[in-house]
Amino acid sequence: MSPQKILSAAQIRALDQQTVSLESITSYELMERASRAFASQFQKDYPDTDKNILIVCGPGNNGGDGLAIARILYEACYEVSVLVINLGKNSPDQQENLKRLQEKRGVSIQRLSEGDPLPDLSGIKIIIDGLFGSGLNRPIEGYWAALIKHLNQSTVERIAIDIPSGLFADSMAGGAIFNAHRTYTFQLPKLSFFAPEHASFLGQWQVLDIQLHPEALAAKETSHFYFPGEAAASFLKTRGRFDHKGTFGHTLIIAGSYGKIGAAILCARAALRAGCGLVSVHVPVCGYEIMQIAFPEAMVLTDRHKEVFSTVPELKTYAAVGVGPGLGTNALTQAALLSLLKEAKKPLVLDADALNILGEHPDWQTLIPKGSILTPHPKEFSRLFGDTTDSFRRWERLQQQAQRLQCYILLKGGNTVIATPEGQLYFLTVGNPGMGTAGAGDVLTGIICGLLAQGYASREATLLGACLHGLAGDLAAAEQQMESIIAEDIIQYLGKAFAQLRTQS
């Protein structure tokens, strides 16, 4: 599977029109195609035809989809009733689908006008939302907001057609919003689907292929992409019989301080599990014996200082360098990081306290080598680049800063977002809440370092590293539940994550 474009609502409408023109079909026929894709998936997920389904339909094409879906499900022997709201002028395709549905005498069709009593939902088991689609450009308020609130208060399963009513495709939502348990969206995900603020409205979302014209889709330009985990499979390198540890690169991990040597262990172990041939770890003197005992596969370099990072080791022999986990922000460590930035000739992987120090010294950020990889969580991102009011503003700043620094920035969270120096944003949904555990970020840094050492370019190392990290966490959760995951488990499941990706390459 390849990355999927994320287009604006206006671009998707234009793509619909181009598909109609290029394929010499009508907009009604395209609506029928989309509605049948929805109904087909619905029948797989809800095979019980005895549950009474209410489809709420608006005046536009989202309502037209709902009316077509009602007809298709009725023909498949589902118990279907329809509520059509009156808002004045209806779209031609909505009117045509209403006319066709009226021919199905077994489908109850009710109309609702502003000010009418809200509908009785007793006996309804599933509500399908076709009120307002992606073309909505203002918050839903007043009577129609009360209707959506009424629907949300029901204890039944709620499903949205394409996008929950009230949710904007390209910006933060406001006003009343339909709370869906599932969202079946057409052809491409919407940008708003990746905002944590919108998660409760979407439920589990799924993209349905409605076969919009491939050439028209390919011609659409965007800087935003959905990157499913399996898309990273194409990056995987193959190993030759006579390859050896020297072939797979030498990683240097600069990490750990008194009381935080565990971060260095996790990071180094993840780098080796990600496939690099050799790992050296630079730790303060207090970490020497701990590292030698806990991770005998690593070579250990000791700092001059007993408790903190204060001296930059020779960098020439290393294919990749990662710095930050467990470092602390001691004044000596800050000075050493500045020296490292000045001396480094290759991309670095910067995480944790390395980022916190850069947040305290924003003028040092321009010293970061081009092509480096920064892996902040939201608070670290704010310390680096300032606070933002919502996810959309944060993504804009993420995009701007990656271009400014000519680096890759991986913003961690429930949905990972990766910005490139060219201004592209990749949204990833691999991983699970169980990975919100101490040390998981140290593991990610190690994985990316291990991939860089093997010769993966920064872009591929960042995307592949994020996917492997998330897949390993998902595999761990599947076998031992989210609540019990620790960072070590993510490392242990890396091999299975590689195997899963290889089956999809």
C-alpha positions as semicolon CSV with decimal commas, in nm:
position;residue;x (nm);y (nm);z (nm)
1;M;0,000;0,000;0,000
2;S;0,124;0,347;-0,090
3;P;0,079;0,671;0,103
4;Q;-0,265;0,823;0,041
5;K;-0,312;1,186;-0,044
6;I;-0,510;1,402;0,196
7;L;-0,702;1,657;-0,009
8;S;-0,911;1,954;0,093
9;A;-1,290;1,943;0,068
10;A;-1,269;2,171;-0,238
11;Q;-1,017;1,940;-0,406
12;I;-1,236;1,636;-0,340
13;R;-1,539;1,810;-0,494
14;A;-1,328;1,894;-0,799
15;L;-1,209;1,533;-0,816
16;D;-1,570;1,412;-0,810
17;Q;-1,651;1,643;-1,101
18;Q;-1,345;1,533;-1,297
19;T;-1,439;1,168;-1,247
20;V;-1,787;1,238;-1,381
21;S;-1,643;1,416;-1,684
22;L;-1,358;1,177;-1,763
23;E;-1,569;0,862;-1,723
24;S;-1,874;1,007;-1,900
25;I;-2,104;0,923;-1,611
26;T;-2,354;1,135;-1,421
27;S;-2,306;1,268;-1,070
28;Y;-2,601;1,048;-0,973
29;E;-2,413;0,739;-1,095
30;L;-2,108;0,840;-0,893
31;M;-2,331;0,883;-0,586
32;E;-2,470;0,536;-0,647
33;R;-2,116;0,399;-0,660
34;A;-2,027;0,559;-0,328
35;S;-2,352;0,449;-0,165
36;R;-2,303;0,089;-0,272
37;A;-1,948;0,092;-0,132
38;F;-2,090;0,215;0,200
39;A;-2,370;-0,041;0,201
40;S;-2,132;-0,324;0,116
41;Q;-1,905;-0,243;0,409
42;F;-2,201;-0,189;0,638
43;Q;-2,334;-0,537;0,557
44;K;-1,998;-0,689;0,648
45;D;-1,983;-0,505;0,980
46;Y;-2,354;-0,534;1,067
47;P;-2,484;-0,858;0,914
48;D;-2,793;-0,875;1,141
49;T;-3,079;-0,751;0,921
50;D;-3,335;-0,748;1,204
51;K;-3,205;-0,430;1,369
52;N;-3,413;-0,125;1,288
53;I;-3,196;0,135;1,112
54;L;-3,277;0,506;1,103
55;I;-3,101;0,708;0,832
56;V;-3,114;1,084;0,885
57;C;-3,078;1,271;0,558
58;G;-3,004;1,635;0,484
59;P;-3,078;1,841;0,171
60;G;-2,741;1,801;0,000
61;N;-2,543;1,518;-0,151
62;N;-2,462;1,370;0,190
63;G;-2,837;1,331;0,232
64;G;-2,855;1,188;-0,121
65;D;-2,601;0,925;-0,017
66;G;-2,817;0,844;0,284
67;L;-3,130;0,801;0,072
68;A;-2,946;0,576;-0,174
69;I;-2,804;0,370;0,114
70;A;-3,154;0,334;0,259
71;R;-3,279;0,191;-0,071
72;I;-2,983;-0,046;-0,110
73;L;-3,009;-0,175;0,248
74;Y;-3,385;-0,218;0,215
75;E;-3,329;-0,425;-0,098
76;A;-3,084;-0,634;0,109
77;C;-3,369;-0,705;0,356
78;Y;-3,268;-0,463;0,633
79;E;-3,536;-0,284;0,834
80;V;-3,487;0,078;0,731
81;S;-3,664;0,404;0,811
82;V;-3,565;0,750;0,694
83;L;-3,586;1,099;0,840
84;V;-3,551;1,378;0,582
85;I;-3,494;1,729;0,711
86;N;-3,643;2,032;0,538
87;L;-3,400;2,316;0,478
88;G;-3,531;2,458;0,155
89;K;-3,360;2,374;-0,172
90;N;-3,237;2,015;-0,213
91;S;-2,961;1,902;-0,447
92;P;-3,079;1,736;-0,773
93;D;-2,921;1,400;-0,681
94;Q;-3,080;1,411;-0,337
95;Q;-3,421;1,470;-0,499
96;E;-3,370;1,186;-0,745
97;N;-3,274;0,942;-0,470
98;L;-3,571;1,050;-0,259
99;K;-3,800;0,985;-0,557
100;R;-3,653;0,637;-0,605
101;L;-3,681;0,557;-0,234
102;Q;-4,047;0,660;-0,226
103;E;-4,114;0,375;-0,468
104;K;-4,006;0,133;-0,191
105;R;-4,327;0,116;0,008
106;G;-4,164;-0,082;0,287
107;V;-3,947;0,216;0,388
108;S;-4,099;0,468;0,630
109;I;-4,007;0,824;0,527
110;Q;-4,068;1,106;0,773
111;R;-3,998;1,476;0,723
112;L;-3,868;1,712;0,987
113;S;-3,887;2,090;0,974
114;E;-3,737;2,343;1,211
115;G;-3,950;2,368;1,523
116;D;-4,108;2,022;1,493
117;P;-4,091;1,787;1,793
118;L;-3,767;1,591;1,789
119;P;-3,808;1,235;1,654
120;D;-3,893;0,938;1,872
121;L;-3,593;0,705;1,864
122;S;-3,747;0,417;2,056
123;G;-3,693;0,084;1,883
124;I;-3,405;0,220;1,673
125;K;-3,084;0,015;1,697
126;I;-2,859;0,192;1,446
127;I;-2,853;0,556;1,334
128;I;-2,678;0,648;1,008
129;D;-2,587;1,015;0,974
130;G;-2,634;1,173;0,631
131;L;-2,725;1,523;0,748
132;F;-2,437;1,749;0,641
133;G;-2,128;1,643;0,450
134;S;-1,779;1,777;0,396
135;G;-1,912;2,090;0,227
136;L;-2,036;2,231;0,558
137;N;-1,871;2,570;0,618
138;R;-2,030;2,698;0,941
139;P;-2,109;2,552;1,283
140;I;-2,445;2,382;1,333
141;E;-2,654;2,575;1,582
142;G;-3,012;2,620;1,699
143;Y;-3,277;2,359;1,620
144;W;-3,050;2,140;1,407
145;A;-2,789;2,139;1,682
146;A;-3,063;2,020;1,918
147;L;-3,144;1,741;1,672
148;I;-2,781;1,627;1,664
149;K;-2,763;1,640;2,044
150;H;-3,082;1,430;2,056
151;L;-2,928;1,171;1,822
152;N;-2,606;1,165;2,025
153;Q;-2,794;1,101;2,348
154;S;-2,936;0,776;2,213
155;T;-2,759;0,463;2,329
156;V;-2,761;0,301;1,983
157;E;-2,479;0,243;1,736
158;R;-2,412;0,559;1,534
159;I;-2,246;0,562;1,192
160;A;-2,146;0,860;0,976
161;I;-2,151;0,874;0,597
162;D;-1,819;1,020;0,478
163;I;-1,780;1,262;0,772
164;P;-1,979;1,319;1,092
165;S;-2,222;1,608;1,051
166;G;-2,083;1,927;1,199
167;L;-1,719;1,822;1,157
168;F;-1,518;2,033;0,913
169;A;-1,287;1,849;0,674
170;D;-1,001;2,099;0,686
171;S;-1,020;2,289;1,013
172;M;-1,119;2,274;1,378
173;A;-1,482;2,193;1,442
174;G;-1,732;2,413;1,624
175;G;-2,099;2,390;1,715
176;A;-2,289;2,062;1,736
177;I;-2,122;1,750;1,594
178;F;-2,261;1,402;1,540
179;N;-2,079;1,152;1,762
180;A;-2,016;0,848;1,545
181;H;-1,898;0,508;1,661
182;R;-1,788;0,443;1,302
183;T;-1,718;0,667;1,005
184;Y;-1,706;0,528;0,652
185;T;-1,532;0,793;0,445
186;F;-1,504;0,798;0,067
187;Q;-1,180;0,747;-0,126
188;L;-0,944;0,951;0,096
189;P;-0,921;1,043;0,465
190;K;-0,990;1,403;0,565
191;L;-0,724;1,610;0,740
192;S;-0,949;1,663;1,041
193;F;-0,954;1,287;1,105
194;F;-0,602;1,308;1,246
195;A;-0,673;1,577;1,505
196;P;-0,692;1,435;1,860
197;E;-0,963;1,690;1,934
198;H;-1,189;1,515;1,680
199;A;-1,133;1,153;1,782
200;S;-1,450;1,128;1,991
201;F;-1,667;1,235;1,696
202;L;-1,521;0,993;1,442
203;G;-1,503;0,665;1,633
204;Q;-1,333;0,401;1,420
205;W;-1,290;0,539;1,070
206;Q;-1,235;0,352;0,748
207;V;-1,163;0,462;0,391
208;L;-1,385;0,312;0,120
209;D;-1,258;0,305;-0,238
210;I;-1,521;0,456;-0,470
211;Q;-1,290;0,449;-0,772
212;L;-1,248;0,817;-0,836
213;H;-1,054;0,865;-1,157
214;P;-0,690;0,761;-1,094
215;E;-0,533;1,012;-1,334
216;A;-0,732;1,299;-1,191
217;L;-0,634;1,190;-0,841
218;A;-0,266;1,161;-0,938
219;A;-0,273;1,516;-1,074
220;K;-0,396;1,667;-0,748
221;E;-0,117;1,839;-0,557
222;T;-0,095;1,824;-0,180
223;S;0,163;1,840;0,097
224;H;-0,040;1,613;0,328
225;F;-0,038;1,232;0,319
226;Y;-0,179;0,944;0,519
227;F;0,097;0,687;0,566
228;P;-0,039;0,344;0,663
229;G;0,209;0,117;0,838
230;E;0,234;-0,126;0,549
231;A;0,351;0,156;0,318
232;A;0,692;0,133;0,487
233;A;0,741;-0,220;0,353
234;S;0,888;-0,085;0,029
235;F;1,176;0,072;0,223
236;L;1,309;-0,254;0,367
237;K;1,657;-0,353;0,258
238;T;1,754;-0,713;0,185
239;R;2,064;-0,874;0,331
240;G;2,323;-1,066;0,135
241;R;2,482;-1,387;0,252
242;F;2,825;-1,225;0,288
243;D;2,711;-0,909;0,466
244;H;2,847;-0,865;0,818
245;K;2,834;-0,632;1,118
246;G;3,053;-0,379;0,941
247;T;2,806;-0,370;0,654
248;F;2,520;-0,275;0,883
249;G;2,681;0,031;1,036
250;H;2,800;0,157;1,371
251;T;2,567;0,366;1,588
252;L;2,671;0,599;1,868
253;I;2,416;0,668;2,142
254;I;2,488;0,962;2,374
255;A;2,245;0,918;2,659
256;G;2,195;0,875;3,030
257;S;2,285;1,060;3,349
258;Y;2,288;0,968;3,715
259;G;1,960;0,786;3,785
260;K;1,868;0,766;3,414
261;I;2,107;0,512;3,266
262;G;1,805;0,297;3,179
263;A;1,724;0,540;2,897
264;A;2,064;0,471;2,743
265;I;2,012;0,095;2,772
266;L;1,671;0,106;2,603
267;C;1,791;0,332;2,324
268;A;2,104;0,127;2,250
269;R;1,921;-0,205;2,266
270;A;1,656;-0,077;2,024
271;A;1,926;0,039;1,779
272;L;2,080;-0,308;1,772
273;R;1,740;-0,479;1,743
274;A;1,663;-0,249;1,449
275;G;1,948;-0,411;1,262
276;C;2,264;-0,204;1,292
277;G;2,587;-0,401;1,324
278;L;2,756;-0,223;1,615
279;V;2,639;0,003;1,897
280;S;2,858;0,222;2,115
281;V;2,707;0,406;2,410
282;H;2,857;0,718;2,561
283;V;2,754;0,746;2,926
284;P;2,888;0,920;3,237
285;V;3,120;0,716;3,456
286;C;2,835;0,613;3,687
287;G;2,675;0,421;3,398
288;Y;2,975;0,211;3,295
289;E;2,916;-0,102;3,500
290;I;2,539;-0,079;3,455
291;M;2,572;-0,077;3,077
292;Q;2,829;-0,357;3,068
293;I;2,608;-0,581;3,279
294;A;2,267;-0,488;3,137
295;F;2,367;-0,481;2,772
296;P;2,684;-0,682;2,699
297;E;2,638;-0,644;2,322
298;A;2,716;-0,271;2,346
299;M;3,058;-0,108;2,355
300;V;3,074;0,149;2,632
301;L;3,249;0,485;2,623
302;T;3,268;0,688;2,942
303;D;3,247;1,061;2,978
304;R;3,499;1,253;3,187
305;H;3,223;1,340;3,427
306;K;3,091;1,092;3,679
307;E;2,722;1,181;3,651
308;V;2,645;1,379;3,332
309;F;2,735;1,417;2,964
310;S;3,006;1,681;2,943
311;T;3,249;1,575;2,668
312;V;3,184;1,502;2,299
313;P;3,349;1,177;2,182
314;E;3,515;1,143;1,843
315;L;3,237;1,118;1,583
316;K;3,412;1,018;1,260
317;T;3,379;0,641;1,295
318;Y;3,001;0,638;1,343
319;A;2,739;0,608;1,070
320;A;2,466;0,747;1,297
321;V;2,455;0,943;1,622
322;G;2,159;0,974;1,857
323;V;2,156;1,207;2,154
324;G;1,916;1,301;2,429
325;P;1,748;1,017;2,621
326;G;1,802;1,059;2,994
327;L;2,072;1,328;2,949
328;G;1,937;1,590;3,188
329;T;1,988;1,961;3,130
330;N;2,294;2,029;3,346
331;A;2,498;2,334;3,237
332;L;2,788;2,106;3,141
333;T;2,552;1,895;2,931
334;Q;2,421;2,205;2,757
335;A;2,773;2,312;2,667
336;A;2,855;1,961;2,543
337;L;2,544;1,954;2,323
338;L;2,646;2,286;2,169
339;S;2,989;2,140;2,091
340;L;2,827;1,833;1,940
341;L;2,608;2,046;1,712
342;K;2,912;2,237;1,593
343;E;3,123;1,925;1,535
344;A;2,864;1,695;1,373
345;K;2,897;1,657;0,997
346;K;2,617;1,404;0,952
347;P;2,248;1,408;1,047
348;L;2,178;1,353;1,417
349;V;1,880;1,201;1,592
350;L;1,776;1,445;1,866
351;D;1,533;1,350;2,140
352;A;1,425;1,420;2,497
353;D;1,665;1,646;2,689
354;A;1,857;1,738;2,375
355;L;1,530;1,894;2,254
356;N;1,461;2,055;2,591
357;I;1,803;2,222;2,579
358;L;1,737;2,344;2,225
359;G;1,411;2,487;2,351
360;E;1,605;2,690;2,608
361;H;1,852;2,805;2,340
362;P;1,650;2,861;2,020
363;D;1,948;3,030;1,852
364;W;2,129;2,694;1,862
365;Q;1,863;2,534;1,643
366;T;2,024;2,666;1,324
367;L;2,335;2,460;1,410
368;I;2,145;2,132;1,375
369;P;2,293;1,944;1,076
370;K;2,068;1,936;0,772
371;G;1,872;1,613;0,742
372;S;1,872;1,553;1,116
373;I;1,571;1,394;1,284
374;L;1,396;1,552;1,583
375;T;1,146;1,339;1,777
376;P;0,951;1,564;2,018
377;H;0,634;1,482;2,205
378;P;0,380;1,770;2,217
379;K;0,527;1,938;2,526
380;E;0,879;1,919;2,387
381;F;0,748;2,059;2,059
382;S;0,598;2,355;2,247
383;R;0,926;2,417;2,426
384;L;1,107;2,415;2,094
385;F;0,870;2,619;1,880
386;G;0,609;2,778;2,105
387;D;0,253;2,698;2,207
388;T;-0,028;2,652;1,955
389;T;-0,403;2,666;2,005
390;D;-0,501;2,344;1,826
391;S;-0,372;2,060;1,611
392;F;-0,415;2,245;1,282
393;R;-0,200;2,535;1,404
394;R;0,053;2,287;1,544
395;W;0,075;2,108;1,209
396;E;0,129;2,437;1,029
397;R;0,413;2,523;1,265
398;L;0,556;2,173;1,236
399;Q;0,563;2,213;0,858
400;Q;0,724;2,557;0,879
401;Q;0,994;2,452;1,127
402;A;1,096;2,143;0,930
403;Q;1,144;2,364;0,626
404;R;1,327;2,631;0,824
405;L;1,571;2,385;0,982
406;Q;1,584;2,155;0,676
407;C;1,529;1,865;0,914
408;Y;1,276;1,589;0,972
409;I;1,051;1,644;1,272
410;L;0,856;1,349;1,410
411;L;0,581;1,474;1,639
412;K;0,482;1,189;1,868
413;G;0,127;1,129;1,986
414;G;-0,180;0,914;1,933
415;N;-0,132;0,993;1,565
416;T;0,231;1,046;1,468
417;V;0,298;1,334;1,227
418;I;0,625;1,357;1,035
419;A;0,731;1,679;0,862
420;T;1,000;1,682;0,591
421;P;1,238;1,958;0,480
422;E;1,033;1,986;0,160
423;G;0,722;2,078;0,357
424;Q;0,538;1,747;0,337
425;L;0,341;1,612;0,631
426;Y;0,288;1,237;0,681
427;F;0,020;1,119;0,923
428;L;0,059;0,772;1,080
429;T;-0,196;0,584;1,289
430;V;0,012;0,280;1,391
431;G;0,060;0,230;1,764
432;N;-0,175;0,233;2,061
433;P;-0,226;0,404;2,398
434;G;-0,037;0,127;2,576
435;M;0,280;0,274;2,428
436;G;0,238;0,581;2,644
437;T;0,487;0,436;2,889
438;A;0,827;0,537;3,027
439;G;1,107;0,473;2,781
440;A;0,897;0,421;2,467
441;G;1,040;0,738;2,313
442;D;1,395;0,623;2,391
443;V;1,319;0,306;2,198
444;L;1,199;0,504;1,897
445;T;1,519;0,708;1,896
446;G;1,723;0,389;1,902
447;I;1,528;0,233;1,617
448;I;1,577;0,537;1,395
449;C;1,950;0,548;1,478
450;G;1,983;0,180;1,396
451;L;1,819;0,235;1,058
452;L;2,033;0,539;0,976
453;A;2,346;0,337;1,051
454;Q;2,238;0,077;0,795
455;G;2,229;0,337;0,520
456;Y;1,864;0,432;0,520
457;A;1,820;0,798;0,424
458;S;1,673;1,027;0,688
459;R;1,327;1,024;0,530
460;E;1,308;0,646;0,508
461;A;1,462;0,596;0,853
462;T;1,205;0,829;1,009
463;L;0,901;0,679;0,838
464;L;1,016;0,318;0,867
465;G;1,127;0,370;1,226
466;A;0,791;0,515;1,326
467;C;0,607;0,228;1,157
468;L;0,824;-0,043;1,314
469;H;0,788;0,119;1,655
470;G;0,409;0,140;1,623
471;L;0,368;-0,208;1,477
472;A;0,583;-0,360;1,752
473;G;0,366;-0,186;2,009
474;D;0,050;-0,313;1,841
475;L;0,184;-0,668;1,834
476;A;0,278;-0,645;2,201
477;A;-0,069;-0,515;2,289
478;A;-0,237;-0,794;2,095
479;E;-0,059;-1,059;2,299
480;Q;-0,040;-0,902;2,643
481;Q;-0,285;-0,608;2,654
482;M;-0,213;-0,236;2,646
483;E;-0,207;-0,192;3,021
484;S;0,094;-0,420;3,065
485;I;0,319;-0,290;2,786
486;I;0,659;-0,158;2,891
487;A;0,927;-0,011;2,665
488;E;1,125;-0,337;2,669
489;D;0,827;-0,513;2,508
490;I;0,842;-0,282;2,205
491;I;1,204;-0,387;2,154
492;Q;1,118;-0,755;2,193
493;Y;0,848;-0,735;1,925
494;L;1,062;-0,555;1,667
495;G;1,148;-0,881;1,494
496;K;0,781;-0,963;1,447
497;A;0,720;-0,609;1,323
498;F;0,988;-0,656;1,055
499;A;0,827;-0,988;0,962
500;Q;0,482;-0,835;0,933
501;L;0,611;-0,559;0,705
502;R;0,794;-0,812;0,487
503;T;0,473;-1,005;0,424
504;Q;0,326;-0,682;0,283
505;S;0,619;-0,583;0,061
